[in-house]
Amino acid sequence: MPTDLTKARQLFGTFSKIGAFTFGGGYAMIPLIQREVTERRRWLEDRDILDIVAIAESTPGPIAINTATFVGYQVCGTLGAFCATLGVVLPSFLVIYAVSFVLRQFSDLAVVQYAFNGIRAGVLALLLKALLSMYRQSPKGAVSYAVMAGAFVLTAFCGVDAVLVILASATVGLLSARMAKRRAV
């Protein structure tokens, strides 16, 4: 059985790899985190990842960093949280730092612009995969579909702040669960 220090090193390595090779921000990292943590390493279950992503999305800060922190904490306590967070942040910081110098010199080149167009298309595919994966893990029912549709319309078309939509969705979920519990009694 691995020691905490071994697990902490593994967390750092895993999240360093995710942080170094994912373009498109935190949402693009979610399917990679899920695959590494649940399928490859078997540290957590798919349901745990869904809960962690929901919490990470609801707390202040970037979702990838929050997710890494929560996963690290679940796997190896405070040391794991620190190592996973550092692992996901450090490669991105170093890459951005290096790219900023290069990009300033070559940003007008067509090949650089085409490369970023390709990266955007790849990121969209990763986001859609994350959406599909989260949909499969989410509870199904009239209330869930209504909350999902309402949240989409409010954020995409009405410009309602995402924090308010998350709070309203949580409230609807709590009220729905409470009513279901009362009906069961």
N, CA, C and O of each residue as an XYZ file, in Angstrom:
740
protein
N       0.850     -1.187      0.000
C       0.000      0.000      0.000
C       0.890      1.242      0.000
O       1.801      1.357      0.820
N       0.622      2.185     -0.932
C       1.487      3.355     -1.037
C       1.378      4.264      0.185
O       0.311      4.404      0.783
N       2.494      4.870      0.537
C       2.500      5.820      1.639
C       1.895      7.127      1.164
O       1.668      7.330     -0.028
N       1.634      8.020      2.132
C       1.081      9.323      1.780
C       2.039     10.105      0.890
O       1.607     10.803     -0.027
N       3.344      9.991      1.157
C       4.327     10.705      0.347
C       4.331     10.181     -1.089
O       4.455     10.958     -2.036
N       4.195      8.873     -1.248
C       4.131      8.281     -2.587
C       2.879      8.750     -3.314
O       2.943      9.129     -4.483
N       1.742      8.725     -2.627
C       0.494      9.202     -3.229
C       0.589     10.676     -3.583
O       0.100     11.099     -4.631
N       1.221     11.467     -2.707
C       1.367     12.903     -2.975
C       2.210     13.121     -4.228
O       1.884     13.974     -5.054
N       3.284     12.359     -4.372
C       4.116     12.459     -5.588
C       3.318     12.048     -6.819
O       3.421     12.680     -7.871
N       2.523     10.991     -6.687
C       1.700     10.540     -7.809
C       0.658     11.596     -8.190
O       0.399     11.834     -9.369
N       0.073     12.217     -7.178
C      -0.882     13.301     -7.442
C      -0.200     14.451     -8.183
O      -0.735     14.969     -9.163
N       0.989     14.846     -7.709
C       1.720     15.920     -8.368
C       2.014     15.549     -9.820
O       1.797     16.361    -10.718
N       2.500     14.346    -10.057
C       2.822     13.904    -11.419
C       1.596     13.841    -12.311
O       1.635     14.297    -13.454
N       0.515     13.286    -11.805
C      -0.715     13.167    -12.578
C      -1.261     14.534    -12.952
O      -1.604     14.779    -14.109
N      -1.339     15.423    -11.973
C      -1.900     16.744    -12.250
C      -0.929     17.635    -13.020
O      -1.363     18.560    -13.706
N       0.362     17.378    -12.922
C       1.333     18.092    -13.759
C       1.119     17.739    -15.225
O       1.147     18.605    -16.099
N       0.905     16.456    -15.474
C       0.660     16.000    -16.846
C      -0.628     16.621    -17.385
O      -0.665     17.093    -18.521
N      -1.668     16.618    -16.581
C      -2.939     17.206    -17.003
C      -2.760     18.705    -17.251
O      -3.226     19.229    -18.263
N      -2.092     19.384    -16.339
C      -1.884     20.826    -16.482
C      -1.021     21.188    -17.668
O      -1.211     22.242    -18.275
N      -0.075     20.329    -18.007
C       0.856     20.629    -19.098
C       0.262     20.375    -20.475
O       0.634     21.043    -21.440
N      -0.642     19.434    -20.579
C      -1.102     19.028    -21.901
C      -2.567     19.322    -22.168
O      -3.152     18.721    -23.069
N      -3.176     20.221    -21.420
C      -4.568     20.570    -21.650
C      -4.666     22.035    -22.017
O      -4.232     22.907    -21.264
N      -5.234     22.297    -23.171
C      -5.533     23.658    -23.588
C      -7.019     23.893    -23.387
O      -7.815     22.959    -23.482
N      -7.394     25.121    -23.111
C      -8.808     25.457    -23.057
C      -9.360     25.667    -21.668
O     -10.563     25.879    -21.515
N      -8.531     25.616    -20.664
C      -9.008     25.915    -19.329
C      -9.539     24.708    -18.579
O      -9.405     23.561    -19.004
N     -10.144     25.018    -17.448
C     -10.562     23.998    -16.506
C     -11.570     23.003    -17.025
O     -11.456     21.808    -16.750
N     -12.564     23.472    -17.777
C     -13.586     22.544    -18.259
C     -12.997     21.519    -19.214
O     -13.462     20.380    -19.269
N     -11.989     21.910    -19.957
C     -11.331     20.959    -20.861
C     -10.525     19.927    -20.082
O     -10.251     18.843    -20.596
N     -10.141     20.251    -18.848
C      -9.366     19.318    -18.025
C     -10.230     18.264    -17.347
O      -9.726     17.205    -16.970
N     -11.501     18.531    -17.189
C     -12.368     17.631    -16.419
C     -12.373     16.206    -16.964
O     -12.223     15.273    -16.175
N     -12.540     15.983    -18.286
C     -12.512     14.587    -18.737
C     -11.159     13.914    -18.504
O     -11.100     12.711    -18.249
N     -10.083     14.681    -18.591
C      -8.758     14.108    -18.330
C      -8.592     13.764    -16.853
O      -8.052     12.713    -16.509
N      -9.058     14.653    -15.989
C      -9.005     14.391    -14.554
C      -9.821     13.146    -14.230
O      -9.371     12.270    -13.492
N     -11.025     13.081    -14.791
C     -11.898     11.928    -14.536
C     -11.230     10.635    -14.973
O     -11.238      9.652    -14.232
N     -10.654     10.625    -16.164
C     -10.013      9.401    -16.674
C      -8.828      8.992    -15.803
O      -8.694      7.823    -15.442
N      -7.974      9.950    -15.468
C      -6.783      9.636    -14.672
C      -7.143      9.178    -13.258
O      -6.581      8.208    -12.748
N      -8.078      9.879    -12.639
C      -8.383      9.645    -11.222
C      -9.277      8.426    -11.014
O      -9.109      7.692    -10.040
N     -10.229      8.208    -11.928
C     -11.162      7.096    -11.708
C     -10.807      5.846    -12.503
O     -10.878      4.734    -11.979
N     -10.428      6.022    -13.754
C     -10.189      4.842    -14.594
C      -8.748      4.337    -14.474
O      -8.519      3.140    -14.297
N      -7.803      5.229    -14.569
C      -6.394      4.795    -14.596
C      -5.859      4.512    -13.194
O      -5.314      3.436    -12.947
N      -6.006      5.456    -12.283
C      -5.440      5.313    -10.928
C      -6.392      4.646     -9.938
O      -5.961      4.061     -8.944
N      -7.693      4.742    -10.220
C      -8.734      4.185     -9.351
C      -8.670      4.744     -7.925
O      -8.885      4.031     -6.945
N      -8.369      6.036     -7.847
C      -8.347      6.700     -6.543
C      -9.759      6.994     -6.058
O     -10.048      6.909     -4.864
N     -10.639      7.343     -7.003
C     -12.010      7.711     -6.659
C     -12.969      7.066     -7.661
O     -12.546      6.513     -8.675
N     -14.264      7.146     -7.360
C     -15.309      6.637     -8.246
C     -15.821      7.785     -9.125
O     -15.627      8.957     -8.804
N     -16.476      7.433    -10.237
C     -17.048      8.446    -11.129
C     -18.004      9.370    -10.381
O     -18.021     10.578    -10.616
N     -18.790      8.802     -9.488
C     -19.747      9.607     -8.716
C     -19.026     10.637     -7.861
O     -19.496     11.764     -7.711
N     -17.880     10.249     -7.299
C     -17.095     11.180     -6.493
C     -16.633     12.364     -7.336
O     -16.670     13.508     -6.883
N     -16.197     12.084     -8.569
C     -15.725     13.146     -9.456
C     -16.866     14.098     -9.779
O     -16.671     15.314     -9.794
N     -18.052     13.562    -10.037
C     -19.208     14.411    -10.320
C     -19.488     15.334     -9.142
O     -19.749     16.521     -9.337
N     -19.439     14.807     -7.927
C     -19.644     15.633     -6.737
C     -18.546     16.676     -6.581
O     -18.822     17.830     -6.255
N     -17.311     16.273     -6.809
C     -16.177     17.196     -6.682
C     -16.290     18.322     -7.704
O     -16.047     19.483     -7.375
N     -16.656     17.989     -8.940
C     -16.802     19.022     -9.965
C     -17.931     19.981     -9.592
O     -17.804     21.190     -9.786
N     -19.025     19.456     -9.063
C     -20.128     20.323     -8.642
C     -19.677     21.282     -7.537
O     -20.017     22.465     -7.562
N     -18.921     20.777     -6.581
C     -18.410     21.632     -5.499
C     -17.384     22.611     -6.048
O     -17.406     23.792     -5.700
N     -16.488     22.136     -6.899
C     -15.442     22.998     -7.460
C     -16.039     24.125     -8.290
O     -15.512     25.237     -8.315
N     -17.140     23.830     -8.966
C     -17.805     24.833     -9.782
C     -18.512     25.868     -8.908
O     -18.687     27.016     -9.315
N     -18.907     25.465     -7.732
C     -19.662     26.343     -6.837
C     -18.775     27.194     -5.940
O     -19.259     28.130     -5.303
N     -17.500     26.888     -5.882
C     -16.598     27.640     -5.013
C     -15.801     28.641     -5.843
O     -15.587     28.432     -7.037
N     -15.366     29.719     -5.214
C     -14.600     30.731     -5.956
C     -13.285     30.168     -6.476
O     -12.649     29.345     -5.817
N     -12.884     30.612     -7.651
C     -11.617     30.203     -8.233
C     -11.804     29.350     -9.464
O     -12.916     28.917     -9.767
N     -10.714     29.108    -10.177
C     -10.775     28.301    -11.394
C     -11.169     26.858    -11.089
O     -10.696     26.268    -10.118
N     -12.028     26.307    -11.917
C     -12.570     24.972    -11.670
C     -11.488     23.898    -11.681
O     -11.567     22.952    -10.898
N     -10.478     24.016    -12.543
C      -9.423     22.991    -12.593
C      -8.618     22.980    -11.302
O      -8.276     21.916    -10.786
N      -8.319     24.151    -10.790
C      -7.547     24.239     -9.545
C      -8.386     23.719     -8.382
O      -7.896     22.956     -7.550
N      -9.637     24.128     -8.327
C     -10.518     23.655     -7.259
C     -10.688     22.141     -7.327
O     -10.646     21.461     -6.302
N     -10.880     21.615     -8.537
C     -11.048     20.167     -8.697
C      -9.784     19.434     -8.258
O      -9.859     18.438     -7.538
N      -8.627     19.923     -8.691
C      -7.363     19.297     -8.288
C      -7.214     19.309     -6.766
O      -6.807     18.315     -6.164
N      -7.545     20.434     -6.162
C      -7.429     20.556     -4.709
C      -8.341     19.561     -4.002
O      -7.915     18.877     -3.071
N      -9.601     19.479     -4.446
C     -10.546     18.566     -3.806
C     -10.166     17.106     -4.030
O     -10.265     16.293     -3.112
N      -9.732     16.767     -5.247
C      -9.297     15.393     -5.520
C      -8.095     15.055     -4.643
O      -8.064     14.009     -3.995
N      -7.105     15.950     -4.628
C      -5.911     15.720     -3.811
C      -6.250     15.524     -2.348
O      -5.678     14.661     -1.682
N      -7.176     16.322     -1.847
C      -7.572     16.196     -0.440
C      -8.260     14.854     -0.185
O      -8.006     14.202      0.828
N      -9.136     14.444     -1.112
C      -9.830     13.168     -0.939
C      -8.854     11.990     -0.949
O      -9.033     11.018     -0.216
N      -7.824     12.089     -1.785
C      -6.884     10.978     -1.947
C      -5.835     10.950     -0.847
O      -5.455      9.876     -0.380
N      -5.356     12.138     -0.421
C      -4.184     12.161      0.465
C      -4.187     13.334      1.445
O      -3.120     13.771      1.876
N      -5.341     13.843      1.799
C      -5.420     14.909      2.795
C      -4.804     16.224      2.332
O      -4.755     16.516      1.137
N      -4.343     16.997      3.283
C      -3.805     18.329      2.998
C      -2.578     18.269      2.101
O      -2.445     19.085      1.190
N      -1.692     17.332      2.336
C      -0.510     17.184      1.488
C      -0.922     16.869      0.050
O      -0.348     17.416     -0.892
N      -1.893     16.008     -0.120
C      -2.400     15.684     -1.452
C      -3.030     16.879     -2.133
O      -2.843     17.089     -3.331
N      -3.780     17.667     -1.369
C      -4.394     18.875     -1.932
C      -3.321     19.839     -2.425
O      -3.432     20.400     -3.515
N      -2.285     20.026     -1.616
C      -1.189     20.929     -2.000
C      -0.481     20.419     -3.258
O      -0.249     21.190     -4.189
N      -0.139     19.139     -3.294
C       0.613     18.575     -4.426
C      -0.219     18.578     -5.710
O       0.303     18.901     -6.777
N      -1.485     18.228     -5.625
C      -2.340     18.228     -6.815
C      -2.527     19.644     -7.344
O      -2.484     19.872     -8.553
N      -2.733     20.586     -6.444
C      -2.912     21.983     -6.850
C      -1.643     22.528     -7.493
O      -1.696     23.148     -8.556
N      -0.517     22.298     -6.857
C       0.759     22.751     -7.432
C       1.001     22.063     -8.772
O       1.475     22.691     -9.718
N       0.681     20.791     -8.852
C       0.874     20.049    -10.092
C       0.062     20.596    -11.248
O       0.562     20.672    -12.370
N      -1.185     20.980    -10.997
C      -2.027     21.477    -12.085
C      -1.672     22.919    -12.464
O      -1.884     23.326    -13.606
N      -1.139     23.683    -11.526
C      -0.843     25.096    -11.781
C       0.538     25.301    -12.382
O       0.689     26.085    -13.319
N       1.534     24.625    -11.872
C       2.922     24.888    -12.257
C       3.193     24.731    -13.758
O       3.791     25.634    -14.344
N       2.789     23.645    -14.405
C       3.070     23.534    -15.845
C       2.403     24.649    -16.649
O       3.013     25.216    -17.556
N       1.155     24.960    -16.318
C       0.455     26.020    -17.040
C       1.159     27.356    -16.862
O       1.320     28.114    -17.818
N       1.573     27.636    -15.651
C       2.289     28.882    -15.389
C       3.569     28.952    -16.214
O       3.841     29.966    -16.856
N       4.355     27.876    -16.200
C       5.620     27.867    -16.937
C       5.395     27.971    -18.441
O       6.123     28.685    -19.130
N       4.390     27.262    -18.954
C       4.098     27.319    -20.390
C       3.635     28.720    -20.785
O       4.100     29.268    -21.784
N       2.739     29.291    -20.022
C       2.242     30.642    -20.327
C       3.371     31.655    -20.257
O       3.454     32.558    -21.090
N       4.219     31.512    -19.289
C       5.351     32.420    -19.145
C       6.260     32.350    -20.375
O       6.682     33.380    -20.899
N       6.556     31.140    -20.827
C       7.429     30.967    -21.994
C       6.728     31.401    -23.284
O       7.328     32.071    -24.124
N       5.469     31.019    -23.436
C       4.739     31.338    -24.659
C       4.535     32.844    -24.806
O       4.523     33.361    -25.923
N       4.377     33.537    -23.707
C       4.151     34.984    -23.802
C       5.299     35.691    -24.509
O       5.077     36.656    -25.241
N       6.513     35.222    -24.299
C       7.660     35.827    -24.976
C       7.651     35.498    -26.471
O       7.894     36.367    -27.308
N       7.369     34.243    -26.793
C       7.378     33.795    -28.183
C       6.203     34.390    -28.952
O       6.361     34.874    -30.073
N       5.036     34.348    -28.342
C       3.824     34.811    -29.013
C       3.909     36.285    -29.379
O       3.421     36.703    -30.429
N       4.517     37.051    -28.526
C       4.678     38.479    -28.794
C       5.441     38.695    -30.102
O       5.166     39.642    -30.839
N       6.380     37.829    -30.378
C       7.210     37.957    -31.578
C       6.522     37.426    -32.840
O       6.766     37.929    -33.937
N       5.654     36.398    -32.685
C       5.139     35.697    -33.859
C       3.615     35.697    -33.986
O       3.078     34.945    -34.800
N       2.910     36.506    -33.219
C       1.446     36.454    -33.198
C       0.807     36.849    -34.523
O      -0.334     36.466    -34.781
N       1.485     37.581    -35.348
C       0.918     38.006    -36.629
C       1.078     36.958    -37.730
O       0.488     37.104    -38.800
N       1.853     35.921    -37.495
C       2.058     34.886    -38.502
C       0.789     34.052    -38.680
O       0.135     33.678    -37.706
N       0.460     33.771    -39.921
C      -0.749     32.992    -40.230
C      -0.693     31.609    -39.607
O      -1.713     31.116    -39.125
N       0.468     30.970    -39.603
C       0.579     29.619    -39.061
C       0.238     29.590    -37.564
O      -0.362     28.627    -37.085
N       0.605     30.608    -36.848
C       0.279     30.688    -35.419
C      -1.227     30.860    -35.247
O      -1.824     30.228    -34.376
N      -1.836     31.695    -36.054
C      -3.287     31.901    -35.969
C      -4.040     30.623    -36.326
O      -5.041     30.296    -35.689
N      -3.560     29.886    -37.355
C      -4.193     28.616    -37.729
C      -4.052     27.581    -36.615
O      -4.980     26.820    -36.343
N      -2.900     27.558    -35.982
C      -2.687     26.613    -34.882
C      -3.685     26.863    -33.750
O      -4.247     25.919    -33.195
N      -3.904     28.125    -33.413
C      -4.855     28.434    -32.347
C      -6.286     28.126    -32.762
O      -7.100     27.771    -31.910
N      -6.617     28.249    -34.036
C      -7.945     27.834    -34.504
C      -8.129     26.336    -34.316
O      -9.197     25.890    -33.899
N      -7.097     25.557    -34.620
C      -7.164     24.114    -34.403
C      -7.291     23.762    -32.932
O      -8.049     22.864    -32.565
N      -6.555     24.464    -32.098
C      -6.627     24.220    -30.654
C      -8.035     24.507    -30.148
O      -8.562     23.748    -29.335
N      -8.652     25.589    -30.614
C     -10.017     25.924    -30.188
C     -10.999     24.807    -30.558
O     -11.879     24.465    -29.768
N     -10.847     24.243    -31.752
C     -11.726     23.145    -32.174
C     -11.537     21.923    -31.270
O     -12.511     21.268    -30.897
N     -10.302     21.623    -30.924
C     -10.028     20.506    -30.022
C     -10.598     20.734    -28.638
O     -11.105     19.806    -28.009
N     -10.517     21.956    -28.163
C     -11.059     22.303    -26.846
C     -12.571     22.138    -26.843
O     -13.139     21.644    -25.869
N     -13.223     22.543    -27.915
C     -14.674     22.375    -28.007
C     -15.044     20.900    -27.891
O     -16.004     20.555    -27.202
N     -14.295     20.033    -28.557
C     -14.560     18.596    -28.466
C     -14.399     18.094    -27.029
O     -15.208     17.293    -26.561
N     -13.366     18.558    -26.332
C     -13.170     18.154    -24.930
C     -14.309     18.653    -24.042
O     -14.756     17.937    -23.146
N     -14.776     19.865    -24.284
C     -15.893     20.399    -23.504
C     -17.167     19.590    -23.737
O     -17.915     19.307    -22.802
N     -17.400     19.224    -24.986
C     -18.577     18.404    -25.279
C     -18.479     17.033    -24.621
O     -19.484     16.504    -24.147
N     -17.287     16.454    -24.585
C     -17.092     15.166    -23.911
C     -17.370     15.303    -22.413
O     -18.009     14.437    -21.815
N     -16.890     16.389    -21.813
C     -17.147     16.624    -20.390
C     -18.641     16.781    -20.137
O     -19.168     16.251    -19.159
N     -19.317     17.503    -21.011
C     -20.760     17.684    -20.882
C     -21.485     16.349    -20.948
O     -22.361     16.071    -20.129
N     -21.122     15.525    -21.921
C     -21.757     14.210    -22.071
C     -21.492     13.325    -20.862
O     -22.402     12.653    -20.376
N     -20.271     13.318    -20.378
C     -19.908     12.511    -19.218
C     -20.686     12.957    -17.976
O     -21.198     12.122    -17.231
N     -20.775     14.265    -17.757
C     -21.512     14.772    -16.597
C     -23.002     14.486    -16.748
O     -23.675     14.184    -15.763
N     -23.526     14.578    -17.972
C     -24.940     14.285    -18.207
C     -25.255     12.832    -17.847
O     -26.269     12.546    -17.210
N     -24.381     11.926    -18.260
C     -24.601     10.502    -17.977
C     -24.618     10.221    -16.481
O     -25.347      9.341    -16.024
N     -23.825     10.959    -15.717
C     -23.733     10.732    -14.274
C     -24.831     11.451    -13.487
O     -25.066     11.132    -12.321
N     -25.499     12.413    -14.114
C     -26.503     13.217    -13.412
C     -27.816     12.464    -13.290
O     -28.160     11.648    -14.145
N     -28.553     12.751    -12.206
C     -29.872     12.130    -12.076
C     -30.804     12.651    -13.168
O     -30.730     13.816    -13.558
N     -31.677     11.777    -13.653
C     -32.611     12.134    -14.712
C     -34.001     12.299    -14.111
O     -34.359     11.608    -13.157
N     -34.762     13.197    -14.661
C     -36.122     13.429    -14.205
C     -36.590     14.795    -14.649
O     -35.803     15.605    -15.139
N     -37.870     15.048    -14.475
C     -38.465     16.302    -14.929
C     -37.797     17.513    -14.271
O     -37.507     18.507    -14.938
N     -37.558     17.426    -12.977
C     -36.944     18.558    -12.273
C     -35.528     18.800    -12.788
O     -35.138     19.943    -13.027
N     -34.761     17.728    -12.959
C     -33.385     17.867    -13.451
C     -33.358     18.503    -14.831
O     -32.552     19.396    -15.093
N     -34.247     18.038    -15.724
C     -34.286     18.604    -17.069
C     -34.736     20.065    -17.047
O     -34.215     20.885    -17.803
N     -35.690     20.390    -16.193
C     -36.164     21.772    -16.088
C     -35.055     22.688    -15.561
O     -34.866     23.795    -16.065
N     -34.325     22.221    -14.546
C     -33.211     23.008    -14.001
C     -32.132     23.192    -15.061
O     -31.602     24.290    -15.230
N     -31.808     22.114    -15.773
C     -30.782     22.179    -16.809
C     -31.182     23.175    -17.900
O     -30.375     24.019    -18.290
N     -32.408     23.087    -18.390
C     -32.872     23.987    -19.446
C     -32.939     25.428    -18.946
O     -32.522     26.357    -19.637
N     -33.464     25.597    -17.750
C     -33.553     26.938    -17.181
C     -32.197     27.572    -16.979
O     -32.006     28.748    -17.289
N     -31.253     26.806    -16.461
C     -29.901     27.325    -16.242
C     -29.256     27.728    -17.561
O     -28.598     28.765    -17.645
N     -29.446     26.906    -18.592
C     -28.869     27.224    -19.901
C     -29.464     28.515    -20.462
O     -28.730     29.396    -20.911
N     -30.789     28.626    -20.434
C     -31.446     29.821    -20.977
C     -31.032     31.060    -20.196
O     -30.722     32.095    -20.788
N     -31.026     30.959    -18.869
C     -30.676     32.125    -18.048
C     -29.248     32.607    -18.283
O     -29.004     33.812    -18.347
N     -28.303     31.674    -18.412
C     -26.906     32.096    -18.597
C     -26.593     32.439    -20.044
O     -25.888     33.413    -20.308
N     -27.108     31.649    -20.993
C     -26.744     31.846    -22.402
C     -27.486     32.997    -23.059
O     -26.906     33.714    -23.873
N     -28.751     33.191    -22.726
C     -29.550     34.171    -23.448
C     -29.973     35.381    -22.620
O     -30.214     36.455    -23.170
N     -30.064     35.212    -21.309
C     -30.532     36.313    -20.459
C     -29.401     37.024    -19.737
O     -29.619     38.066    -19.119
N     -28.201     36.478    -19.807
C     -27.050     37.123    -19.180
C     -27.067     37.109    -17.658
O     -26.411     37.936    -17.026
N     -27.812     36.176    -17.060
C     -27.861     36.082    -15.605
C     -26.526     35.532    -15.110
O     -25.967     34.606    -15.698
N     -26.032     36.104    -14.040
C     -24.754     35.690    -13.468
C     -24.787     34.213    -13.097
O     -25.758     33.737    -12.508
N     -23.732     33.495    -13.439
C     -23.663     32.045    -13.198
C     -23.787     31.704    -11.720
O     -24.357     30.669    -11.372
N     -23.268     32.549    -10.853
C     -23.362     32.288     -9.411
C     -24.821     32.254     -8.976
O     -25.217     31.386     -8.198
N     -25.620     33.187     -9.473
C     -27.041     33.204     -9.129
C     -27.752     31.963     -9.669
O     -28.619     31.399     -9.001
N     -27.388     31.546    -10.862
C     -27.990     30.352    -11.463
C     -27.620     29.113    -10.644
O     -28.467     28.248    -10.420
N     -26.374     29.018    -10.200
C     -25.954     27.874     -9.380
C     -26.709     27.866     -8.058
O     -27.183     26.818     -7.618
N     -26.823     29.021     -7.429
C     -27.564     29.104     -6.162
C     -29.038     28.742     -6.357
O     -29.615     28.020     -5.544
N     -29.644     29.244     -7.435
C     -31.046     28.924     -7.715
C     -31.203     27.430     -8.008
O     -32.166     26.812     -7.555
N     -30.271     26.847     -8.757
C     -30.329     25.418     -9.070
C     -30.208     24.583     -7.807
O     -30.924     23.595     -7.641
N     -29.309     24.976     -6.917
C     -29.154     24.260     -5.649
C     -30.429     24.350     -4.824
O     -30.853     23.367     -4.217
N     -31.032     25.522     -4.803
C     -32.277     25.716     -4.051
C     -33.382     24.835     -4.609
O     -34.098     24.182     -3.849
N     -33.530     24.808     -5.931
C     -34.549     23.966     -6.556
C     -34.276     22.496     -6.231
O     -35.207     21.748     -5.930
N     -33.012     22.076     -6.290
C     -32.670     20.696     -5.963
C     -33.014     20.339     -4.531
O     -33.553     19.265     -4.262
N     -32.697     21.250     -3.605
C     -33.025     21.004     -2.190
C     -34.534     20.932     -1.970
O     -35.017     20.043     -1.269
N     -35.279     21.863     -2.565
C     -36.735     21.865     -2.412
C     -37.357     20.619     -3.047
O     -38.288     20.038     -2.491
N     -36.854     20.219     -4.185
C     -37.364     19.033     -4.870
C     -37.119     17.780     -4.032
O     -38.002     16.931     -3.910
N     -35.933     17.663     -3.461
C     -35.606     16.510     -2.610
C     -36.479     16.505     -1.372
O     -36.936     15.452     -0.928
N     -36.709     17.679     -0.818
C     -37.544     17.791      0.389
C     -38.977     17.362      0.092
O     -39.589     16.633      0.873
N     -39.505     17.818     -1.040
C     -40.875     17.446     -1.418
C     -40.963     15.958     -1.701
O     -41.948     15.324     -1.324
N     -39.963     15.384     -2.354
C     -39.956     13.945     -2.640
C     -39.915     13.145     -1.346
O     -40.559     12.102     -1.230
N     -39.156     13.637     -0.378
C     -39.068     12.969      0.919
C     -40.414     12.998      1.650
O     -40.816     12.011      2.266
N     -41.102     14.138      1.572
C     -42.414     14.253      2.210
C     -43.430     13.319      1.562
O     -44.249     12.710      2.251
N     -43.377     13.208      0.226
C     -44.299     12.325     -0.468
C     -44.057     10.857     -0.111
O     -44.990     10.054     -0.091
N     -42.808     10.517      0.169
C     -42.456      9.135      0.487
C     -42.928      8.729      1.866
O     -43.083      7.541      2.147
N     -43.160      9.718      2.738
C     -43.571      9.411      4.112
C     -45.028      9.184      4.230
O     -45.524      8.916      5.325
